[in-house]
């Protein structure tokens, strides 16, 4: 009898262990990581009011970050607890002020504002975050709409648009000369898309504008030679008629462009030759759509957000936060993503934070002994990751 009871007990233990093992194996990776991460303080200091927001930009002036999250928000390095607060913009407008895009040039913050009705308020600047001054009250010209401001190499550009009677939109790029916005050679172009990012390398400025690349000086900007597998520089070859996601500089000579077709493109000779990657896909073989890339030079990591903006009525790309690439050996056609997600984070932290989200941009700030990178999401708030003590600390919700 004792032997029988002992045998039954052994069988019970084996069955219990096997059941636990099977449940663990059947659990998804995200599920396991989510349970572990529930004990991790990734939301410890988050600002509840922006938890489900869609940030449009993050910049840094002095020791304070400014973010366009509907209106303009700020957070200083010395804030305790680390919470974001709204900036007083009563001197700009008495109605609700929307901060659409922003840039910092040396010690001045520039922001493109509109009001709650959608009416443009122009571009304003501040050196202290308190006193605001309208920049060039004649810009944009009557009949034009300010769309975005962009900056690279301490130079500020502004993009405006006009719409004709057939609803065709034309774009113009202006350069800020320190006093006013001067015209560039892109004055009224209906063939390009909205210029959404700019980078500077090899003494040239590069813009992504829908299916076109533009490059040149501060005022002479023309269509640039695109990657070899892009037809006429305007549309990507079949099967995906995608457009460019964004551009970033790699050190002093390289330009890297992301595509909404899930490819990356690199040139170090001002577009005379390009190296193209393969299409990056998720585990279901669906092609990603890349947003504006970010190169973190201190750790030689390339981070590219995946966004869920539809490419067509029947093509909504998959999202998985961002893909990261080890750039220590440079760019090759066979470059592969870092599956482990351990260049900026780790698998547990990534799964509990940005995995599965749509990320539109990842602004990076080199603060000397430390670095900081943000992730701007579509409807899932603002996230950040700080580098210190020779390691990244992991993503936390702002």
C-alpha positions as CSV (number, residue, x, y, z in Angstrom):
1,X,0.0,0.0,0.0
2,X,2.8,2.4,0.9
3,X,4.6,1.6,-2.3
4,X,1.4,2.3,-4.2
5,X,0.9,5.7,-2.4
6,X,4.5,6.6,-3.1
7,X,4.1,5.8,-6.8
8,X,0.9,7.9,-7.0
9,X,2.7,10.8,-5.3
10,X,5.6,10.6,-7.8
11,X,3.1,10.5,-10.7
12,X,1.3,13.5,-9.2
13,X,4.5,15.5,-9.0
14,X,5.5,14.6,-12.5
15,X,2.0,15.5,-13.9
16,X,2.1,18.8,-12.0
17,X,5.6,19.7,-13.2
18,X,4.7,18.7,-16.8
19,X,1.6,20.8,-16.7
20,X,3.5,23.8,-15.5
21,X,6.1,23.2,-18.2
22,X,3.5,23.0,-20.9
23,X,1.7,26.1,-19.7
24,X,5.0,28.0,-19.7
25,X,5.9,26.8,-23.2
26,X,2.4,27.6,-24.5
27,X,2.6,31.1,-23.0
28,X,3.7,33.8,-25.4
29,X,7.0,35.6,-25.1
30,X,5.2,38.9,-24.6
31,X,3.0,37.4,-21.9
32,X,6.0,36.1,-19.9
33,X,7.8,39.4,-20.3
34,X,4.7,41.4,-19.4
35,X,4.3,39.5,-16.1
36,X,8.0,40.1,-15.3
37,X,7.8,43.7,-16.3
38,X,4.7,44.3,-14.2
39,X,7.1,44.4,-11.3
40,X,9.4,46.8,-13.1
41,X,8.9,50.5,-12.5
42,X,8.7,51.6,-16.2
43,X,5.7,53.9,-15.4
44,X,6.9,55.0,-12.0
45,X,7.3,58.7,-12.9
46,X,5.0,59.0,-15.9
47,X,2.8,62.0,-16.5
48,X,-0.7,60.7,-16.6
49,X,-2.1,63.4,-18.8
50,X,0.2,62.4,-21.7
51,X,0.0,58.6,-21.3
52,X,-2.1,58.1,-24.4
53,X,-0.9,61.1,-26.4
54,X,0.7,61.3,-29.8
55,X,3.8,63.5,-29.5
56,X,5.0,65.4,-32.5
57,X,8.5,66.5,-31.4
58,X,11.0,66.6,-28.5
59,X,13.8,69.2,-28.4
60,X,16.2,70.4,-25.7
61,X,17.0,74.0,-24.7
62,X,19.6,74.3,-22.0
63,X,18.7,71.8,-19.3
64,X,15.0,71.6,-20.3
65,X,13.2,69.3,-22.7
66,X,10.2,70.7,-24.7
67,X,7.7,68.5,-26.4
68,X,4.8,69.1,-28.7
69,X,2.0,67.0,-27.3
70,X,-1.0,68.9,-28.4
71,X,0.2,72.0,-26.7
72,X,3.8,72.6,-25.6
73,X,5.1,70.7,-22.6
74,X,8.4,71.0,-20.7
75,X,10.5,69.0,-18.2
76,X,13.7,70.1,-16.7
77,X,16.6,68.0,-15.6
78,X,16.1,69.3,-12.1
79,X,12.3,68.6,-11.9
80,X,11.5,66.3,-9.0
81,X,9.5,64.2,-9.4
82,X,10.2,64.0,-13.1
83,X,6.9,65.2,-14.4
84,X,6.0,67.2,-17.6
85,X,4.0,70.4,-17.3
86,X,2.4,72.7,-19.8
87,X,4.2,75.8,-20.9
88,X,2.5,79.2,-20.4
89,X,1.7,80.4,-23.9
90,X,-0.7,83.2,-23.0
91,X,1.6,85.7,-24.7
92,X,1.3,83.8,-28.0
93,X,-2.5,83.4,-28.0
94,X,-5.4,83.6,-25.5
95,X,-6.9,80.4,-27.1
96,X,-5.5,76.9,-26.8
97,X,-2.1,76.9,-28.6
98,X,-1.1,73.8,-30.5
99,X,2.7,73.1,-30.9
100,X,3.1,71.4,-34.3
101,X,6.9,71.2,-34.7
102,X,9.9,72.6,-33.0
103,X,13.7,73.0,-33.3
104,X,16.6,74.3,-31.2
105,X,19.3,76.4,-32.9
106,X,22.2,77.1,-30.5
107,X,20.5,78.7,-27.6
108,X,17.1,79.5,-29.1
109,X,13.9,77.4,-29.3
110,X,11.7,77.8,-32.3
111,X,8.1,76.4,-32.4
112,X,5.4,76.4,-35.1
113,X,2.2,77.2,-33.4
114,X,-1.5,77.1,-34.4
115,X,-4.6,77.7,-32.3
116,X,-7.4,75.4,-31.4
117,X,-9.3,76.2,-34.5
118,X,-6.4,75.2,-36.7
119,X,-5.5,78.7,-37.7
120,X,-1.7,79.2,-38.0
121,X,0.0,81.5,-35.5
122,X,3.4,81.5,-37.2
123,X,6.8,80.6,-35.8
124,X,7.8,81.8,-32.4
125,X,11.1,81.8,-30.5
126,X,12.3,81.9,-26.9
127,X,15.7,81.7,-25.2
128,X,14.3,81.1,-21.7
129,X,11.1,79.2,-22.3
130,X,9.1,82.1,-20.8
131,X,9.4,85.1,-23.2
132,X,8.1,84.4,-26.7
133,X,8.7,86.5,-29.8
134,X,7.1,86.1,-33.2
135,X,9.7,85.3,-35.8
136,X,9.3,87.1,-39.2
137,X,5.7,88.1,-39.0
138,X,5.6,88.1,-42.8
139,X,6.0,84.4,-43.0
140,X,4.2,82.4,-44.2
141,X,2.9,84.6,-47.0
142,X,-0.9,85.2,-47.4
143,X,-2.5,82.1,-49.0
144,X,0.2,79.7,-47.7
145,X,0.0,77.4,-44.7
146,X,3.0,76.7,-42.5
147,X,3.4,72.9,-42.4
148,X,6.6,72.1,-40.4
149,X,9.9,73.5,-39.3
150,X,13.1,71.4,-39.6
151,X,16.7,71.8,-38.4
152,X,20.1,70.4,-39.2
153,X,23.7,71.7,-38.7
154,X,22.3,74.6,-36.7
155,X,20.2,75.8,-39.6
156,X,16.5,76.3,-39.5
157,X,14.1,75.5,-42.5
158,X,10.4,76.1,-42.7
159,X,8.0,74.3,-45.1
160,X,4.8,75.9,-46.3
161,X,2.2,74.8,-48.8
162,X,-0.5,76.1,-51.1
163,X,-3.5,74.3,-52.6
164,X,-5.0,75.0,-56.1
165,X,-8.6,74.7,-57.2
166,X,-8.1,71.0,-58.0
167,X,-6.8,70.5,-54.4
168,X,-3.3,69.8,-55.6
169,X,-0.8,70.8,-52.9
170,X,2.5,72.5,-53.7
171,X,5.4,72.9,-51.2
172,X,7.9,75.6,-50.6
173,X,11.0,75.5,-48.4
174,X,12.4,78.6,-46.8
175,X,15.6,79.1,-44.8
176,X,15.9,81.3,-41.8
177,X,18.9,83.7,-42.2
178,X,18.8,84.9,-38.6
179,X,16.3,87.6,-39.3
180,X,13.8,86.4,-41.8
181,X,12.8,83.4,-43.9
182,X,14.4,83.6,-47.3
183,X,13.3,81.6,-50.3
184,X,15.1,78.6,-51.6
185,X,14.9,77.0,-55.0
186,X,12.0,75.0,-53.9
187,X,9.3,77.7,-54.2
188,X,6.2,75.9,-55.4
189,X,6.7,72.2,-56.1
190,X,3.7,70.0,-56.7
191,X,5.6,66.9,-57.6
192,X,7.2,66.3,-54.2
193,X,5.6,65.2,-51.0
194,X,5.7,67.1,-47.7
195,X,9.4,67.4,-46.6
196,X,9.4,65.7,-43.2
197,X,13.0,65.4,-42.2
198,X,16.5,66.9,-42.9
199,X,20.1,65.8,-42.2
200,X,23.5,67.3,-43.0
201,X,26.6,65.5,-44.2
202,X,29.4,66.1,-46.7
203,X,28.6,69.8,-46.8
204,X,25.0,69.1,-48.1
205,X,21.5,69.2,-46.6
206,X,19.3,66.2,-47.4
207,X,15.5,66.3,-47.2
208,X,13.0,63.4,-47.5
209,X,9.9,64.6,-49.3
210,X,7.4,61.9,-50.0
211,X,8.9,59.8,-52.8
212,X,11.7,62.3,-53.5
213,X,15.1,63.1,-52.0
214,X,16.2,66.7,-52.1
215,X,19.7,68.0,-51.4
216,X,21.8,71.2,-51.6
217,X,22.9,74.2,-49.7
218,X,20.7,76.4,-47.4
219,X,19.1,78.0,-50.4
220,X,19.9,76.0,-53.5
221,X,18.0,72.8,-53.1
222,X,17.2,70.4,-55.9
223,X,16.1,66.8,-56.6
224,X,18.8,64.5,-55.5
225,X,19.9,61.1,-57.0
226,X,18.0,58.5,-55.0
227,X,18.9,54.8,-54.4
228,X,19.5,52.8,-57.5
229,X,16.4,50.7,-56.9
230,X,14.1,53.7,-56.8
231,X,12.5,54.5,-60.2
232,X,13.3,58.0,-61.4
233,X,13.9,59.1,-57.8
234,X,10.2,59.3,-57.1
235,X,8.6,55.9,-56.5
236,X,10.1,52.7,-55.4
237,X,10.1,49.8,-57.8
238,X,7.5,47.1,-57.6
239,X,6.0,45.5,-55.7
240,X,5.7,48.3,-53.1
241,X,5.0,51.8,-54.3
242,X,6.2,53.3,-51.1
243,X,7.8,56.6,-50.1
244,X,10.7,57.7,-48.0
245,X,10.3,57.6,-44.2
246,X,13.1,59.9,-43.2
247,X,16.8,60.7,-43.2
248,X,19.6,60.9,-40.7
249,X,23.3,61.6,-40.9
250,X,25.9,58.9,-40.1
251,X,28.9,60.7,-38.7
252,X,30.3,63.4,-41.1
253,X,29.9,61.8,-44.5
254,X,27.1,59.2,-44.5
255,X,23.4,59.7,-45.2
256,X,21.0,57.0,-44.3
257,X,17.4,57.0,-45.7
258,X,14.6,54.8,-44.5
259,X,11.8,53.7,-46.8
260,X,8.1,53.0,-46.2
261,X,8.8,49.8,-48.1
262,X,10.8,48.4,-45.2
263,X,14.2,49.1,-46.7
264,X,17.2,51.1,-45.6
265,X,19.5,53.0,-48.1
266,X,23.0,54.4,-47.4
267,X,25.4,56.7,-49.3
268,X,28.7,58.2,-48.3
269,X,29.4,60.1,-51.5
270,X,26.4,62.4,-51.8
271,X,24.2,60.0,-53.6
272,X,26.6,59.0,-56.4
273,X,26.3,55.4,-55.2
274,X,23.8,53.8,-52.8
275,X,23.8,50.6,-50.8
276,X,20.4,49.1,-50.2
277,X,19.2,46.6,-47.6
278,X,16.6,43.9,-48.2
279,X,13.1,44.4,-47.1
280,X,12.6,43.9,-43.3
281,X,9.6,41.9,-42.3
282,X,7.9,40.7,-39.2
283,X,7.5,37.0,-38.3
284,X,4.4,36.9,-40.5
285,X,6.4,38.1,-43.5
286,X,4.6,41.4,-43.6
287,X,6.9,44.3,-44.6
288,X,7.5,47.1,-42.1
289,X,7.1,50.8,-42.8
290,X,10.0,52.8,-41.5
291,X,9.7,56.2,-39.9
292,X,12.6,58.7,-39.4
293,X,15.8,56.9,-38.5
294,X,18.1,57.9,-35.6
295,X,21.9,57.2,-35.4
296,X,23.3,57.1,-31.9
297,X,26.9,57.7,-32.5
298,X,28.3,57.2,-29.0
299,X,27.2,53.5,-29.1
300,X,27.1,53.2,-32.9
301,X,23.4,52.0,-32.9
302,X,20.9,52.7,-35.6
303,X,17.3,52.8,-34.4
304,X,14.4,53.0,-36.9
305,X,10.8,53.2,-35.8
306,X,8.1,51.1,-37.4
307,X,4.9,52.9,-38.0
308,X,1.4,51.8,-38.8
309,X,0.3,54.5,-41.2
310,X,-1.4,52.8,-44.1
311,X,0.4,52.7,-47.3
312,X,-2.8,52.3,-49.2
313,X,-6.5,51.4,-48.6
314,X,-5.5,47.7,-48.4
315,X,-2.0,47.9,-47.0
316,X,-1.6,48.6,-43.3
317,X,2.0,47.8,-42.2
318,X,2.8,45.9,-39.1
319,X,4.3,47.6,-36.0
320,X,6.9,46.5,-33.5
321,X,8.2,49.6,-31.9
322,X,11.6,50.0,-33.5
323,X,14.2,47.9,-35.1
324,X,17.8,48.4,-34.0
325,X,21.1,47.7,-35.9
326,X,24.6,47.4,-34.8
327,X,26.6,50.0,-36.9
328,X,30.0,49.2,-35.5
329,X,31.0,47.6,-38.8
330,X,29.1,50.1,-41.0
331,X,26.3,49.6,-43.5
332,X,26.2,46.6,-45.9
333,X,23.5,45.3,-48.2
334,X,23.2,42.3,-45.8
335,X,22.8,44.3,-42.6
336,X,20.5,42.5,-40.2
337,X,18.4,43.7,-37.3
338,X,19.3,42.9,-33.7
339,X,16.7,40.3,-32.8
340,X,17.6,40.3,-29.1
341,X,16.8,44.0,-28.7
342,X,19.8,44.3,-26.3
343,X,21.5,47.3,-27.9
344,X,19.2,49.9,-26.3
345,X,17.3,47.7,-23.9
346,X,16.7,44.0,-23.2
347,X,14.0,41.7,-24.4
348,X,12.0,42.0,-21.1
349,X,12.0,45.8,-21.0
350,X,11.4,46.1,-24.8
351,X,8.4,43.7,-24.7
352,X,6.9,45.6,-21.8
353,X,7.4,49.1,-23.3
354,X,7.5,49.6,-27.1
355,X,7.0,46.2,-28.6
356,X,4.0,46.3,-30.9
357,X,3.7,50.1,-30.9
358,X,3.8,52.5,-33.8
359,X,6.9,54.8,-33.4
360,X,7.2,57.9,-35.6
361,X,10.5,59.3,-34.4
362,X,13.3,58.7,-31.9
363,X,15.0,62.1,-31.0
364,X,18.5,61.6,-29.5
365,X,20.5,63.9,-27.2
366,X,24.2,63.5,-26.4
367,X,24.6,65.1,-23.0
368,X,28.3,64.3,-22.6
369,X,28.7,61.6,-19.9
370,X,25.1,60.5,-20.5
371,X,22.8,60.2,-23.5
372,X,19.1,60.2,-23.9
373,X,16.8,58.9,-26.6
374,X,13.0,59.4,-26.8
375,X,10.4,57.3,-28.7
376,X,7.4,59.2,-30.1
377,X,4.4,56.9,-30.5
378,X,1.0,57.0,-32.2
379,X,-1.4,57.2,-29.3
380,X,0.8,55.5,-26.7
381,X,2.6,58.5,-25.2
382,X,6.2,59.4,-24.9
383,X,9.0,57.1,-23.8
384,X,12.6,57.6,-23.0
385,X,15.8,55.7,-22.4
386,X,18.9,57.0,-20.6
387,X,22.5,55.9,-21.1
388,X,24.8,56.1,-18.1
389,X,27.5,54.0,-16.4
390,X,28.3,52.4,-19.7
391,X,24.8,51.0,-20.3
392,X,21.3,51.9,-21.4
393,X,18.9,51.9,-18.5
394,X,15.8,50.7,-20.4
395,X,12.6,52.3,-21.7
396,X,10.4,54.2,-19.2
397,X,7.1,56.0,-19.9
398,X,7.4,59.8,-19.6
